[in-house]
């Protein structure tokens, strides 16, 4: 399912227009993104948790030249499904 199909599914499920569903989805994504940028996690009960994990700086190897390179520290957004949600598939 791509974004356009998701907007259509939200509109059908909620009985709203495609435009309103698109606005709602953009607002949802924006709110999560803003919270993660501020260092806050976002927990949606019964669904899961959005969080940011820090990766420390490390040394790597360039596979073409076998030269050692330094890889900078970074932050990566993550998502962990809640137990109740995972259990609904089994």
Buried (B, 14 or more C-beta within 10 A) or exposed (E): EEEEEEBBEBBEEEEBEEEBBBEBBEEEEEEBEEBBEEEEEBEEEEEBBBBBEEEEEEEEEEEEEEEEEEEEEEEEEEEEEBEEEEEEEE
